[in-house]
Amino acid sequence: MPRRTIAGRRVGDLEAEVLRRLWSLPAAVTGKELHAQFPAGADDRPMAYTTLMTVLGRMVDKGLVERIEDGRIIRYRAAGDTDQLTAQAIGRLLASANDRRAVLAHLVEEIADPELTAELAAILARNREP
């Protein structure tokens, strides 16, 4: 099974498909509701509910999916869109760095796009405002 990377996390095709379907839904869903989003495959067999729940558990562990307890009901939603998940991955990397300022300085110094640099400066200026 081919692997791809989403927000710095390696994911398989099934994980990528789960995320795609979670992103398409307007709200958090139960495992059963999400399972209903997966019709029978090419071999005319539907995916097993237990397979989906195992994949969801692994995605929760990877930080790609959130598990929400709603009384006795468990709901799932994507932990963010691709940009938000990438920002979270960068945040985790920064948290593990010995010198976060040095890491950020290296990152900013390597930006070769003047428009992006100006946009970053504007964001920083807004964050300094009281």
Buried (B, 14 or more C-beta within 10 A) or exposed (E): EEEEEBBBBEBBEBBBBBBEBBEEBEEBBBBEEBBEBBEEEEEEEBBEBEEBBEBBBBBBEBBBBBBEEEEEEBBBBBBBEEEEBBEBBBEEEEEEEEEEEEBEEEEEEEEEEEEEEEEBEEEEEEEEEE
